[in-house]
């Protein structure tokens, strides 16, 4: 896996993935940026949420469970000093489907956390990572 990050100006960079997708990364005005893109540490959090949500969806769909949506809300705390590493990260999943069982979603979240999500497992070496979830039953909402 490779990526290329090119400086544009001030605190702005364009990052390109090995698969050819690009994203703008920028800092706030007080850090010399123009606030034109996501911050690097925000990108790390978004990638972690996406990695884990991908696992949850993949596990549920592979098991032919009736999942229709998954949102992963990620929150984090950082150290006060330099480096301002993440000290706590929490992933909150909102998983929707018709008749989706809570125990099934719990197992998918656990498998992602313990076995499959490379990003959260890696960050877990230096930060406390927690997970929780809610299941939204679309069958009940339709009534």
N, CA, C and O of each residue as an XYZ file, in Angstrom:
572
protein
N       0.853     -1.173      0.000
C       0.000      0.000      0.000
C       0.895      1.231      0.000
O       1.894      1.304      0.716
N       0.506      2.192     -0.823
C       1.279      3.420     -0.911
C       0.346      4.616     -0.956
O      -0.836      4.491     -1.275
N       0.894      5.771     -0.632
C       0.178      7.037     -0.743
C       1.211      8.105     -1.077
O       2.406      7.939     -0.832
N       0.728      9.190     -1.635
C       1.598     10.316     -1.969
C       0.941     11.574     -1.428
O      -0.239     11.820     -1.677
N       1.699     12.365     -0.691
C       1.185     13.604     -0.124
C       2.029     14.743     -0.675
O       3.239     14.786     -0.452
N       1.389     15.675     -1.399
C       2.103     16.789     -2.028
C       1.688     18.108     -1.401
O       0.501     18.400     -1.258
N       2.673     18.890     -1.033
C       2.425     20.210     -0.485
C       1.919     21.121     -1.592
O       2.494     21.162     -2.680
N       0.828     21.860     -1.314
C       0.251     22.803     -2.267
C       0.710     24.213     -1.919
O       1.344     24.886     -2.732
N       0.386     24.660     -0.700
C       0.803     25.976     -0.202
C       0.485     26.049      1.283
O      -0.358     25.305      1.782
N       1.151     26.932      1.972
C       0.912     27.163      3.396
C       0.796     25.840      4.152
O       1.785     25.119      4.278
N      -0.392     25.511      4.655
C      -0.591     24.250      5.385
C      -1.491     23.290      4.601
O      -2.095     22.387      5.180
N      -1.577     23.489      3.281
C      -2.443     22.658      2.451
C      -1.624     21.609      1.688
O      -0.552     21.884      1.149
N      -2.182     20.400      1.671
C      -1.579     19.286      0.958
C      -2.671     18.565      0.180
O      -3.848     18.649      0.530
N      -2.285     17.864     -0.866
C      -3.192     16.955     -1.554
C      -2.599     15.567     -1.379
O      -1.453     15.313     -1.747
N      -3.399     14.676     -0.811
C      -2.965     13.300     -0.598
C      -3.637     12.421     -1.636
O      -4.842     12.522     -1.865
N      -2.846     11.558     -2.263
C      -3.387     10.638     -3.262
C      -3.073      9.215     -2.833
O      -1.934      8.877     -2.513
N      -4.105      8.396     -2.834
C      -3.941      7.005     -2.445
C      -3.342      6.203     -3.599
O      -3.346      6.645     -4.748
N      -2.841      5.046     -3.280
C      -2.303      4.155     -4.295
C      -3.355      3.733     -5.309
O      -3.023      3.355     -6.432
N      -4.612      3.797     -4.919
C      -5.703      3.431     -5.834
C      -6.164      4.620     -6.675
O      -7.107      4.499     -7.457
N      -5.495      5.782     -6.516
C      -5.763      6.925     -7.378
C      -6.800      7.911     -6.893
O      -7.257      8.742     -7.679
N      -7.188      7.858     -5.643
C      -8.170      8.801     -5.106
C      -7.445      9.890     -4.325
O      -6.450      9.630     -3.649
N      -7.966     11.124     -4.430
C      -7.289     12.253     -3.806
C      -8.185     12.949     -2.795
O      -9.412     12.914     -2.893
N      -7.539     13.587     -1.815
C      -8.247     14.348     -0.802
C      -7.370     15.538     -0.407
O      -6.144     15.440     -0.361
N      -8.029     16.660     -0.124
C      -7.320     17.861      0.324
C      -7.200     17.816      1.843
O      -8.168     17.528      2.547
N      -6.016     18.100      2.331
C      -5.752     18.185      3.767
C      -5.245     19.607      4.016
O      -4.352     20.084      3.316
N      -5.814     20.275      5.009
C      -5.421     21.655      5.282
C      -5.534     21.930      6.776
O      -6.182     21.185      7.511
N      -4.902     22.997      7.206
C      -4.955     23.405      8.600
C      -5.842     24.617      8.784
O      -6.300     25.217      7.811
N      -6.084     24.976     10.036
C      -6.881     26.172     10.318
C      -6.056     27.425     10.038
O      -4.833     27.361      9.909
N      -6.734     28.552      9.946
C      -6.060     29.823      9.661
C      -4.970     30.135     10.687
O      -3.905     30.638     10.330
N      -5.237     29.834     11.966
C      -4.233     30.138     12.994
C      -3.013     29.227     12.906
O      -2.011     29.460     13.582
N      -3.097     28.187     12.072
C      -1.955     27.306     11.853
C      -1.342     27.496     10.472
O      -0.532     26.683     10.027
N      -1.733     28.579      9.795
C      -1.168     28.866      8.489
C      -1.972     28.318      7.325
O      -1.577     28.483      6.171
N      -3.094     27.668      7.607
C      -3.918     27.104      6.545
C      -5.055     28.024      6.136
O      -5.188     29.139      6.639
N      -5.862     27.538      5.222
C      -7.030     28.287      4.774
C      -8.320     27.527      5.063
O      -9.387     27.903      4.576
N      -8.228     26.466      5.848
C      -9.392     25.673      6.237
C     -10.128     25.111      5.008
O     -11.358     25.094      4.963
N      -9.356     24.657      4.021
C      -9.925     24.153      2.773
C     -10.071     22.632      2.762
O     -10.547     22.068      1.777
N      -9.674     21.975      3.826
C      -9.754     20.519      3.850
C      -9.698     19.979      5.256
O      -9.567     20.724      6.227
N      -9.798     18.700      5.343
C      -9.789     17.984      6.611
C      -8.395     18.068      7.246
O      -7.388     18.155      6.543
N      -8.352     18.040      8.561
C      -7.081     18.023      9.278
C      -6.501     16.605      9.250
O      -7.258     15.640      9.144
N      -5.198     16.463      9.343
C      -4.596     15.130      9.306
C      -5.112     14.180     10.396
O      -5.370     13.008     10.121
N      -5.260     14.676     11.619
C      -5.735     13.795     12.694
C      -7.215     13.461     12.532
O      -7.657     12.385     12.935
N      -7.984     14.381     11.943
C      -9.381     14.071     11.623
C      -9.438     12.954     10.585
O     -10.289     12.067     10.660
N      -8.527     13.004      9.618
C      -8.462     11.974      8.582
C      -8.193     10.608      9.202
O      -8.760      9.598      8.786
N      -7.325     10.596     10.196
C      -7.019      9.354     10.895
C      -8.266      8.802     11.581
O      -8.529      7.601     11.515
N      -9.033      9.670     12.238
C     -10.278      9.240     12.885
C     -11.304      8.764     11.861
O     -11.949      7.734     12.060
N     -11.456      9.507     10.770
C     -12.423      9.114      9.744
C     -12.048      7.761      9.145
O     -12.912      6.918      8.909
N     -10.767      7.564      8.902
C     -10.307      6.282      8.367
C     -10.584      5.139      9.324
O     -10.955      4.045      8.899
N     -10.406      5.384     10.612
C     -10.677      4.356     11.612
C     -12.163      4.005     11.643
O     -12.527      2.830     11.674
N     -13.018      5.027     11.634
C     -14.458      4.783     11.606
C     -14.884      4.035     10.357
O     -15.708      3.123     10.424
N     -14.322      4.421      9.209
C     -14.663      3.762      7.955
C     -14.174      2.320      7.938
O     -14.876      1.431      7.455
N     -12.991      2.087      8.455
C     -12.427      0.734      8.498
C     -13.324     -0.185      9.326
O     -13.642     -1.296      8.903
N     -13.724      0.277     10.492
C     -14.552     -0.532     11.374
C     -15.971     -0.692     10.831
O     -16.539     -1.782     10.903
N     -16.550      0.383     10.286
C     -17.897      0.293      9.708
C     -17.907     -0.659      8.511
O     -18.866     -1.405      8.313
N     -16.844     -0.629      7.721
C     -16.715     -1.565      6.601
C     -16.793     -3.002      7.114
O     -17.515     -3.832      6.561
N     -16.042     -3.281      8.173
C     -16.063     -4.627      8.755
C     -17.456     -5.024      9.211
O     -17.929     -6.119      8.905
N     -18.116     -4.128      9.946
C     -19.446     -4.429     10.485
C     -20.414     -4.749      9.355
O     -21.136     -5.744      9.423
N     -20.438     -3.923      8.323
C     -21.324     -4.170      7.183
C     -20.954     -5.469      6.482
O     -21.827     -6.272      6.151
N     -19.668     -5.675      6.258
C     -19.218     -6.890      5.570
C     -19.629     -8.149      6.340
O     -20.121     -9.111      5.749
N     -19.427     -8.137      7.639
C     -19.779     -9.291      8.473
C     -21.286     -9.543      8.431
O     -21.718    -10.684      8.265
N     -22.082     -8.492      8.579
C     -23.539     -8.655      8.570
C     -24.047     -9.125      7.208
O     -24.898    -10.012      7.134
N     -23.537     -8.542      6.146
C     -23.993     -8.936      4.805
C     -23.552    -10.356      4.462
O     -24.301    -11.111      3.841
N     -22.336    -10.717      4.866
C     -21.841    -12.073      4.605
C     -22.725    -13.099      5.308
O     -22.946    -14.194      4.790
N     -23.232    -12.740      6.497
C     -24.133    -13.614      7.236
C     -25.578    -13.505      6.770
O     -26.473    -14.117      7.352
N     -25.802    -12.721      5.716
C     -27.132    -12.514      5.128
C     -28.141    -11.926      6.119
O     -29.325    -12.260      6.108
N     -27.627    -11.041      6.970
C     -28.499    -10.367      7.925
C     -29.093     -9.120      7.259
O     -28.441     -8.508      6.413
N     -30.308     -8.740      7.625
C     -31.032     -7.665      6.926
C     -30.579     -6.255      7.301
O     -31.359     -5.469      7.840
N     -29.317     -5.939      7.015
C     -28.778     -4.611      7.323
C     -29.022     -3.675      6.144
O     -28.827     -4.053      4.989
N     -29.448     -2.452      6.446
C     -29.694     -1.487      5.382
C     -28.873     -0.202      5.546
O     -28.741      0.572      4.598
N     -28.324      0.028      6.742
C     -27.557      1.246      6.961
C     -26.625      1.066      8.148
O     -26.908      0.295      9.064
N     -25.518      1.781      8.122
C     -24.575      1.773      9.245
C     -23.886      3.126      9.283
O     -23.292      3.560      8.297
N     -23.971      3.786     10.426
C     -23.273      5.048     10.657
C     -22.336      4.813     11.837
O     -22.734      4.245     12.854
N     -21.104      5.249     11.695
C     -20.141      5.149     12.788
C     -19.748      6.558     13.197
O     -19.101      7.278     12.436
N     -20.145      6.947     14.406
C     -19.779      8.249     14.956
C     -18.542      8.057     15.820
O     -18.553      7.274     16.770
N     -17.485      8.769     15.488
C     -16.211      8.584     16.173
C     -15.887      9.847     16.971
O     -15.963     10.961     16.453
N     -15.527      9.654     18.228
C     -15.088     10.776     19.057
C     -13.753     10.400     19.697
O     -13.468      9.225     19.928
N     -12.950     11.407     19.975
C     -11.618     11.119     20.506
C     -11.151     12.215     21.448
O     -11.610     13.356     21.391
N     -10.231     11.833     22.309
C      -9.527     12.772     23.173
C      -8.048     12.664     22.844
O      -7.544     11.589     22.515
N      -7.362     13.795     22.938
C      -5.940     13.829     22.642
C      -5.148     14.292     23.853
O      -5.670     14.983     24.727
N      -3.894     13.906     23.890
C      -2.982     14.330     24.950
C      -2.796     15.841     24.884
O      -2.863     16.435     23.808
N      -2.564     16.452     26.026
C      -2.369     17.899     26.084
C      -1.025     18.324     25.497
O      -0.919     19.395     24.900
N      -0.012     17.499     25.662
C       1.328     17.867     25.212
C       1.619     17.426     23.793
O       0.752     16.935     23.070
N       2.874     17.620     23.426
C       3.354     17.219     22.109
C       4.139     15.935     22.273
O       5.026     15.894     23.127
N       3.878     14.904     21.527
C       2.888     14.838     20.456
C       1.481     14.685     21.030
O       1.289     14.006     22.039
N       0.516     15.304     20.399
C      -0.876     15.265     20.867
C      -1.566     14.019     20.317
O      -2.487     14.095     19.503
N      -1.089     12.877     20.790
C      -1.630     11.596     20.321
C      -3.040     11.394     20.860
O      -3.438     12.021     21.842
N      -3.782     10.518     20.210
C      -5.087     10.143     20.734
C      -4.876      9.315     21.991
O      -4.062      8.392     22.012
N      -5.621      9.656     23.042
C      -5.561      8.873     24.275
C      -6.811      8.024     24.448
O      -6.763      6.957     25.059
N      -7.931      8.501     23.910
C      -9.195      7.759     23.963
C      -9.915      7.934     22.633
O      -9.970      9.033     22.081
N     -10.466      6.835     22.129
C     -11.265      6.871     20.911
C     -12.513      6.042     21.169
O     -12.434      4.923     21.677
N     -13.657      6.594     20.818
C     -14.914      5.861     20.982
C     -15.627      5.775     19.629
O     -15.804      6.780     18.941
N     -16.026      4.569     19.267
C     -16.780      4.340     18.039
C     -18.201      3.955     18.420
O     -18.422      2.960     19.110
N     -19.152      4.745     17.966
C     -20.573      4.497     18.238
C     -21.245      4.158     16.908
O     -21.279      4.976     15.989
N     -21.779      2.939     16.821
C     -22.418      2.469     15.597
C     -23.926      2.590     15.705
O     -24.516      2.238     16.727
N     -24.545      3.088     14.646
C     -26.000      3.113     14.514
C     -26.286      2.230     13.305
O     -26.049      2.624     12.164
N     -26.798      1.035     13.570
C     -26.993      0.032     12.520
C     -28.488     -0.187     12.322
O     -29.219     -0.450     13.277
N     -28.931     -0.077     11.080
C     -30.352     -0.198     10.764
C     -30.626     -1.420      9.901
O     -29.786     -1.866      9.119
N     -31.836     -1.943     10.073
C     -32.290     -3.067      9.256
C     -33.667     -3.502      9.700
O     -34.175     -3.039     10.721
N     -34.264     -4.382      8.942
C     -35.587     -4.910      9.272
C     -35.415     -6.233     10.025
O     -34.998     -7.239      9.451
N     -35.745     -6.212     11.316
C     -35.626     -7.424     12.123
C     -34.193     -7.804     12.462
O     -33.918     -8.959     12.787
N     -33.297     -6.864     12.390
C     -31.892     -7.107     12.707
C     -31.756     -7.359     14.207
O     -32.260     -6.580     15.016
N     -31.091     -8.418     14.572
C     -30.962     -8.801     15.975
C     -29.773     -8.104     16.637
O     -28.692     -7.996     16.059
N     -30.004     -7.634     17.867
C     -28.977     -6.924     18.618
C     -27.735     -7.790     18.827
O     -26.613     -7.299     18.698
N     -27.922     -9.064     19.147
C     -26.790     -9.960     19.403
C     -25.933    -10.129     18.146
O     -24.718    -10.299     18.246
N     -26.547    -10.083     16.984
C     -25.823    -10.212     15.719
C     -24.964     -8.980     15.467
O     -23.811     -9.095     15.051
N     -25.528     -7.800     15.719
C     -24.772     -6.552     15.550
C     -23.644     -6.499     16.574
O     -22.528     -6.099     16.243
N     -23.920     -6.894     17.799
C     -22.890     -6.901     18.835
C     -21.711     -7.764     18.414
O     -20.556     -7.373     18.586
N     -22.000     -8.935     17.865
C     -20.930     -9.845     17.433
C     -20.118     -9.217     16.296
O     -18.893     -9.339     16.275
N     -20.785     -8.551     15.355
C     -20.081     -7.911     14.241
C     -19.159     -6.794     14.749
O     -18.026     -6.662     14.285
N     -19.643     -5.999     15.693
C     -18.834     -4.918     16.270
C     -17.632     -5.514     17.017
O     -16.514     -5.014     16.897
N     -17.868     -6.575     17.782
C     -16.783     -7.222     18.525
C     -15.730     -7.810     17.586
O     -14.532     -7.669     17.828
N     -16.176     -8.468     16.517
C     -15.223     -9.041     15.564
C     -14.374     -7.960     14.911
O     -13.170     -8.139     14.724
N     -14.997     -6.842     14.566
C     -14.239     -5.738     13.994
C     -13.204     -5.245     14.997
O     -12.035     -5.066     14.653
N     -13.635     -5.025     16.236
C     -12.761     -4.473     17.271
C     -11.608     -5.404     17.638
O     -10.488     -4.952     17.873
N     -11.887     -6.692     17.684
C     -10.908     -7.649     18.199
C     -10.075     -8.338     17.126
O      -8.978     -8.819     17.410
N     -10.588     -8.393     15.892
C      -9.917     -9.218     14.900
C      -9.651     -8.542     13.561
O      -8.580     -8.736     12.986
N     -10.593     -7.754     13.048
C     -10.510     -7.315     11.664
C     -10.083     -5.879     11.404
O      -9.416     -5.626     10.401
N     -10.434     -4.940     12.253
C     -10.178     -3.528     11.936
C      -8.723     -3.168     12.235
O      -8.359     -2.883     13.376
N      -7.912     -3.187     11.199
C      -6.486     -2.899     11.342
C      -6.247     -1.522     11.943
O      -5.347     -1.348     12.764
N      -7.048     -0.546     11.539
C      -6.848      0.827     12.017
C      -7.087      0.935     13.516
O      -6.243      1.469     14.236
N      -8.229      0.435     14.000
C      -8.514      0.582     15.433
C      -7.615     -0.310     16.280
O      -7.250      0.062     17.395
N      -7.260     -1.469     15.771
C      -6.360     -2.349     16.527
C      -4.982     -1.699     16.639
O      -4.346     -1.770     17.691
N      -4.518     -1.067     15.561
C      -3.235     -0.380     15.589
C      -3.276      0.804     16.560
O      -2.375      0.960     17.384
N      -4.311      1.634     16.466
C      -4.419      2.787     17.359
C      -4.621      2.360     18.811
O      -4.277      3.097     19.735
N      -5.179      1.169     19.005
C      -5.383      0.638     20.347
C      -4.088      0.352     21.090
O      -4.103      0.107     22.297
N      -2.973      0.381     20.380
C      -1.667      0.180     21.024
C      -1.276      1.404     21.857
O      -0.449      1.306     22.763
N      -1.881      2.566     21.540
C      -1.530      3.772     22.294
C      -2.739      4.513     22.857
O      -2.578      5.426     23.667
N      -3.938      4.137     22.443
C      -5.146      4.813     22.923
C      -6.142      3.780     23.433
O      -6.175      2.643     22.964
N      -6.944      4.192     24.389
C      -8.029      3.342     24.863
C      -9.168      3.442     23.838
O      -9.684      4.529     23.578
N      -9.547      2.312     23.270
C     -10.597      2.314     22.248
C     -11.820      1.593     22.794
O     -11.728      0.468     23.284
N     -12.963      2.257     22.700
C     -14.221      1.663     23.141
C     -15.222      1.688     21.990
O     -15.102      2.476     21.051
N     -16.201      0.812     22.090
C     -17.225      0.682     21.053
C     -18.583      0.528     21.724
O     -18.684     -0.061     22.800
N     -19.611      1.047     21.101
C     -20.968      0.697     21.472
C     -21.833      0.822     20.230
O     -21.361      1.263     19.183
N     -23.091      0.437     20.342
C     -23.952      0.443     19.171
C     -25.410      0.532     19.578
O     -25.777      0.233     20.715
N     -26.227      0.945     18.631
C     -27.671      0.853     18.745
C     -28.168      0.222     17.452
O     -27.575      0.395     16.387
N     -29.261     -0.508     17.568
C     -29.899     -1.118     16.409
C     -31.209     -0.402     16.167
O     -32.031     -0.272     17.074
N     -31.402      0.060     14.957
C     -32.647      0.711     14.562
C     -33.414     -0.294     13.736
O     -32.973     -0.698     12.660
N     -34.581     -0.700     14.251
C     -35.404     -1.676     13.530
C     -36.353     -0.930     12.604
O     -37.301     -0.288     13.058
N     -36.096     -1.016     11.316
C     -36.896     -0.308     10.330
C     -38.325     -0.850     10.242
O     -39.233     -0.135      9.818
N     -38.528     -2.102     10.638
C     -39.866     -2.677     10.635
C     -40.751     -1.967     11.655
O     -41.927     -1.712     11.397
N     -40.171     -1.649     12.826
C     -40.922     -0.947     13.865
C     -41.199      0.502     13.458
O     -42.253      1.045     13.789
N     -40.271      1.126     12.749
C     -40.453      2.504     12.317
C     -41.522      2.624     11.233
O     -42.173      3.663     11.117
N     -41.708      1.572     10.441
C     -42.670      1.602      9.343
C     -44.110      1.513      9.849
O     -45.048      1.898      9.152
N     -44.268      1.009     11.051
C     -45.623      0.832     11.607
C     -46.240      2.108     12.071
O     -47.371      2.106     12.557
